[in-house]
């Protein structure tokens, strides 16, 4: 697995996941929408930790800086 996520992308994903988690645990997001968004937040954190997004691979996106 080759890294395809840059630092800015990873930080943005973690911030979005933190916002979703905060909204969920303060009961602003509830029900099915809350559960689905928490799963998305978990995926965001996981992909940020490993610096690899399978969806980026499929659509050909690479936000990681290239080494010269």
PAZAPA-4460 file (N, C-alpha, C; in steps of 0.05 Angstrom, whole numbers, plus 32768, in hexadecimal, padded with zeros to 4 digits):
% residues 68
    n_x    n_y    n_z   ca_x   ca_y   ca_z    c_x    c_y    c_z   seq   type   mol
   8011   7FE9   8000   8000   8000   8000   8012   8019   8000     1      X     A
   8010   8028   7FEB   801F   8041   7FE9   800F   8058   7FF3     2      X     A
   801C   806A   8003   800E   8081   800E   8003   8093   7FF8     3      X     A
   7FEA   809B   7FFA   7FDF   80AD   7FE6   7FD0   80C5   7FF3     4      X     A
   7FD6   80CA   800D   7FC9   80E1   801A   7FDE   80F3   8026     5      X     A
   7FDB   810D   8020   7FEE   8121   802B   7FE6   8129   8047     6      X     A
   7FF7   8139   8054   7FF4   8141   8070   7FDA   8152   8073     7      X     A
   7FD6   8165   8061   7FBE   8176   8064   7FA5   8165   8062     8      X     A
   7FA4   8152   8050   7F8D   8141   804C   7F88   8130   8065     9      X     A
   7F9D   8126   8071   7F9A   8116   8089   7F90   8127   80A1    10      X     A
   7F9A   813F   80A4   7F91   8151   80B9   7F74   8158   80B6    11      X     A
   7F6C   815F   809D   7F50   8166   8098   7F3D   814F   809F    12      X     A
   7F45   8137   8098   7F34   811F   809E   7F31   811B   80BC    13      X     A
   7F47   811F   80CB   7F45   811B   80E8   7F34   8131   80F4    14      X     A
   7F36   8149   80EA   7F25   815F   80F5   7F07   8159   80EF    15      X     A
   7F01   8150   80D7   7EE5   814A   80D0   7EDB   8133   80E1    16      X     A
   7EEC   811F   80E6   7EE4   8108   80F7   7EDF   8112   8113    17      X     A
   7EEF   8124   811E   7EEB   812E   8139   7ED1   813E   813B    18      X     A
   7ECB   814E   8127   7EB2   815D   8127   7E9A   814A   8126    19      X     A
   7E9B   8136   8115   7E85   8122   8114   7E82   8114   812F    20      X     A
   7E98   810C   813B   7E97   80FE   8155   7E8B   8110   816B    21      X     A
   7E93   8129   816A   7E89   813D   817E   7E6B   8140   817A    22      X     A
   7E62   8143   8162   7E45   8147   815C   7E36   812E   8164    23      X     A
   7E41   8116   8160   7E34   80FD   8167   7E31   80FA   8186    24      X     A
   7E47   80FF   8194   7E47   80FA   81B1   7E39   8110   81C0    25      X     A
   7E33   8127   81B4   7E23   813C   81C0   7E06   8139   81B7    26      X     A
   7DFF   8124   81AA   7DE4   811D   81A2   7DD8   8130   818E    27      X     A
   7DE9   813E   817F   7DDF   814F   8169   7DDA   813E   8150    28      X     A
   7DEB   812B   814B   7DE7   8117   8136   7DDD   80FD   8144    29      X     A
   7DC6   80F4   813C   7DBA   80DC   8148   7DB0   80CA   8132    30      X     A
   7DA8   80B3   813B   7D9B   80A0   8129   7DAE   8094   8114    31      X     A
   7DA2   808D   80FE   7DB1   8080   80E8   7DC6   8093   80DD    32      X     A
   7DBF   80AC   80DA   7DD2   80BF   80CF   7DEB   80C1   80E1    33      X     A
   7DE7   80C2   80FB   7DFD   80C3   810E   7E0F   80AB   810D    34      X     A
   7E03   8093   810A   7E12   807A   8109   7E22   807A   80EF    35      X     A
   7E16   8081   80D9   7E24   8081   80BF   7E3B   8095   80BF    36      X     A
   7E36   80AD   80CA   7E4C   80C0   80CB   7E62   80B8   80DE    37      X     A
   7E5C   80A9   80F3   7E71   809F   8105   7E82   808A   80F7    38      X     A
   7E75   807A   80E6   7E85   8067   80D6   7E97   8075   80C3    39      X     A
   7E8C   808A   80B6   7E9D   809A   80A3   7EB4   80A7   80B3    40      X     A
   7EAF   80B1   80CA   7EC4   80BD   80DB   7ED9   80A9   80E2    41      X     A
   7ED1   8090   80E8   7EE4   807B   80EE   7EF5   8075   80D6    42      X     A
   7EE9   8074   80BE   7EF8   806F   80A6   7F0C   8086   80A1    43      X     A
   7F03   809F   80A5   7F15   80B6   80A2   7F2D   80B4   80B4    44      X     A
   7F29   80AD   80CD   7F40   80AA   80E0   7F52   8093   80D8    45      X     A
   7F47   807D   80D1   7F57   8066   80C9   7F68   806C   80B0    46      X     A
   7F5B   8078   809C   7F6A   807E   8084   7F7F   8094   8089    47      X     A
   7F7A   80A6   809C   7F8E   80BA   80A3   7FA6   80AD   80B1    48      X     A
   7FA1   809A   80C2   7FB6   808D   80D0   7FC9   807D   80BE    49      X     A
   7FBE   8070   80A9   7FCE   8060   8098   7FD7   806F   807E    50      X     A
   7FCE   8088   807B   7FD4   8099   8064   7FCD   808D   8049    51      X     A
   7FB8   807E   8049   7FB0   8071   8030   7F91   8071   802E    52      X     A
   7F87   807A   8018   7F6A   807A   8013   7F65   8068   7FFA    53      X     A
   7F56   8052   7FFD   7F50   8041   7FE6   7F40   804F   7FD1    54      X     A
   7F2F   8062   7FD8   7F1F   8070   7FC5   7F31   8082   7FB4    55      X     A
   7F46   808E   7FC0   7F59   809E   7FB0   7F66   808C   7F9B    56      X     A
   7F6D   8074   7FA3   7F7A   8061   7F90   7F68   805C   7F78    57      X     A
   7F4E   8058   7F7D   7F3B   8052   7F68   7F38   8069   7F55    58      X     A
   7F35   8082   7F5F   7F31   8098   7F4E   7F4A   80A6   7F45    59      X     A
   7F62   809C   7F4E   7F7B   80A7   7F45   7F84   80C1   7F52    60      X     A
   7F7C   80C5   7F6B   7F85   80DE   7F79   7F9C   80D7   7F8B    61      X     A
   7FAF   80EA   7F8C   7FC6   80E7   7F9E   7FCC   8103   7FAA    62      X     A
   7FC8   8107   7FC4   7FCD   8121   7FD0   7FE8   8121   7FDF    63      X     A
   7FF6   810B   7FDD   8010   8108   7FEA   8025   8116   7FD9    64      X     A
   8037   8124   7FE6   804D   8131   7FD7   805F   811C   7FCB    65      X     A
   8067   8121   7FB3   8079   810F   7FA5   8096   8114   7FAD    66      X     A
   80A4   80FE   7FB1   80C1   8101   7FB8   80D0   8102   7F9D    67      X     A
   80E3   8115   7F9C   80F2   8117   7F83   810E   810C   7F86    68      X     A
***
